[in-house]
Amino acid sequence: MEIQLWKELLDPYEQAVSELLTKFRNVKEEHEKRNLYSPIESVSGRTKTVASILEKMQRKNIPFESLEEEVEDIAGIRIICQFQEDIDTVSQMIGKRSDMEIRSRKDYLTNQKKSGYRSLHLIVWYTVETLNGPKRIQAEIQIRTMAMNFWATTEHSLQYKYKGDIPEHVREKLMRASDAIEMLDEEMSLVRSEIMDAQIDSQIETNLVKDILRCIENLYRLDNKREVVKIQNEFYRIFSTHNLEELKRFHRQLAIIAEGSRAQSVDSGKD
């Protein structure tokens, strides 16, 4: 295949990766804005390189005419979760979306690979709009915990170093590490609710502080500067106590003050 044809082939996949990254990051941001726990911790993506595609085609004896059908992971998205339970939540979330369709599912969680690899892979259909019209392509979405991702990244590096022929003594160490990773994920699941509560409280505090600072900034434009300085100092005092309920109370009171200042400003404008 000529070089320019490879570029034409890969362009829609690069577009798909870019769009999918934005959509999954928006899911995380929407949870945070609503003070909800996000099952998505982070998202990354890549388009498979020509060298990697050729290697896979040679290894699996895939002809060029079947390339886009049989190489399912030209577009790849990786979603990292904090807990094992989040993997199923994200999978269900994807299944309910109207902008992508799950074609197949590879469950390496309940059917762990011999190497110790654990992850959930979803192959989805996704449509991108191109100059030549809509193009329906496949994308692979890997969903795993942070611990699973640490193991998988390490194993991938060793596969590269040993050119796919990892020595037996190294394989044994990888298997022991995989067992330890599984135990870690199970232990983390036992404290999942406490961690989620702490993270939600942290996000609530972040959103409250952002809103309070915006409100104080607006008051500087509308109200007595000396009074606003007092309000600001009171905010700093309450923030230093790390008392979320006190911060919520201050936020409610500040909202009332801000509403009164806006009303007074409108009345003054009428005069």
N, C-alpha and C positions, 0 to 999 in steps of 0.2 A: 504494500500500500504506500502511495506517495505521501510525503511529509505533510503537504497542505490538506490532504484528505484526512489524515489523523487529526489535524486541528479542527476541521469541520465536524468530525465525528465527536470529538471531546467537548466542543463548545457547549452544547445543550446540557451535558452532564455537569460542567462547571457552573452553569446557570442554576441547575437543580440544587447543587450543593449550597450555593449562596442563598437561594430562597428558603431551603429547608432549615439552614442554620438560623436565619432570621425568624422563622416561624416558631421554632422550638425555644429560642431565646425569649421570644415574646411570651410564650407560655410561662416561663419562669418569672419574667418581670410582672406579668399580670397577677400571678399568685402573690408576689411580694407587695404589689400596690394594694391588694385587698387584705393584707395581713394574714395570708394563708401560707401554710407550709407547702413548699414546692417539691414534688417528687423528682424534679430535674435539678441536679446540682450544677452541671456544666455540660456544654455541647461543643463538639469539634467536628470537622469534616475535611474531606479531601477527595480529589479526583485521581483515580488510579493513573500512574505514569504509563507511557507507551511501553517502556522496558518491562514493567510489572505485568501489563496486559499480555505482551508477547510471551513472557515466561509461563504464564498461566495457560495460554493457548497451546504452547508446546507440551507442557506437562499433562494437560488433559486432552490433547489431540483434538483441539477445536478448530474447525476451518473458518476462514475469514467471513464467509457468508453467514455463519451462525454466531459470530462474535457477540452482537448485542443481545442475542437471546440467551446464550449460555454463560457469558461472563456477567454475572448478576451484580457484581460489586464495583463497577466502574465509578459510580457515584457512591461514596461512603459517608455515613453520619455515625458518630459515636456519642451516645448519651450516657453520662455518668450520674449514678444515683448514690445516695448515702446508705440506703438500706436495701436488703434483698426484697422486702415487700414492695418497695417503690418500683421495682422492675416490672412487676405485673400491672401496677397502676399506670405506668407510662405506656405499656403495651395496649392496655384497654383504651387509653386515651387516643392512641394512634388509630386503633380499630374503629373508633367512633367518628373520626374526621371525614369530611366530605371531599377534601382536596388530595387525598391519597388512599390507595386501596392495598390492603395486605395480600400479596400473592402467595407467599409461603412463610413458614415459621421453622426455624432451627433452634431447638431448645437444648443448649449445652449446659443447662443448670441441672435438670433431672437426668439428662443423658450426657454426663461429663465426658470429654474426650480422654483418650488414653494418656495423653500428655499431662492432664490435670487442668486443661483449659476449661473455664466456665464463663458463659455469657449467653444472652438471648439475642438471636439474629432474626430480624424481620426483613423480608424482601418485599418492597412495596412498588406499586405502579405510581408514577407521578408525572403529570403533564406540564411541560414548559411551553411558553409561547415564543416562537422564533419568527424571524422574517419570512420563513417559508411556511408559517402556520404552526398549529399545535403539534408537539412531538411527545408521545407517551414513552417514557423510559423507565428502567428499573433502577432502584437505589437500595442499598443495604443499610439497615439501621441496626447498629449493635447497641445493646442496652446492658450495662453491667454496673456493679458497685465500684467504689473507689479502690477497695482492696483487690477485687478481681482485675481491675485495670492495671494496678501496679504489677501483679503477677504476669498478666498477658504482655505488658510492655517489656518486662525482663525476658520472658520466654522468646519474644520476637527478636530481641537483640541477640540472644544466644543462637537462634536459628540462623540469623544472618552471619554470625561469627563462624559457625561450624558448617555453613552452607547446607543446612537441613539435616545434617548427620551429627546430632548432639551425642557425645559420649555417654555411655550407660551410667557412669557414676554421677554425671551432671543431671541426667534425667531423674535419677533417684532423689537427688536433692530438690529438684523442681517439684516432684510429686509430694515430698514432705512439706514443701512450702505451700503447695496448693491445699493440702489438708489443713495447714495452719490458717490459711486465708479463709477457708470455709468456717472454721471454728470462730475466727474473729468476727465474721459477718453474723454468725449466730449469736455471739455474745452481744454485739452491738444492737441486735434486734430486741434483746431483753430490756435495754434502756431506751428504746426508740421513742416512747411517748414522752419521757422526761427531756430528751434532746429536742424533740419537736416543739414542746412547750417553750423551752428556753430560746429556740431560734425564732419562734413566733413573737415572743415578748421583745426580743432584740429588734425584729423588723417593725413592730408597732412603735417602739421607741424611736427608731430611725425616721419613720414617717411623721411621727408627732413633732420631732425636733425640726424637721424640714418645714412643716406647716407653720410651726411657731415662729421660726426665723423669718419666713416669708411675711407673716402677719405683722411682726415687729417692724420689718422694713417698710411695709405699707403705712404703718402708723407714723413713722418718721415724716412721711409726706403730708399727713393729714392732721396730726395732733401736736400738742405741746411737747417740745423736744425734751424738756426736763422730766416730764411725766413718763415719757417713753423710756428714758434712761433708767428710771426706777423699775419699770416693767422688765426691762432687759436684765437688770441686776437680780431681780426676783427669779427670773428664768434660770440664770446661772446658779443661783443658790439651790433651787429645786433639782436642777440637773445633777449637781454634785452629790445629791443624796441617793441617786440611783433608785428612786422610789417611783415605779411606773404609775401607780394610782395617783400620786401627787402630781405627776406630769400630766396625766389625763385631766385632772381637776383644773390645773393651770390653763391647759389648752381650751377647756370649755369656757372659763372665765375670760380668757383673752378673746375668744370668738365673740362674746357678748360686747366687750369693749370695742372691738373692731367694727362690729355692726353699728354701734352707737355713733362712732366717729364718722362712718360712711354716711349715716342718716343726717348727722349734723352738717357734714360737708355739702350734701345735696341741698339742704334747707338754706345754707349760706349762699349757695349759687343762685337760688331762686330770688333771694333778696337783691 
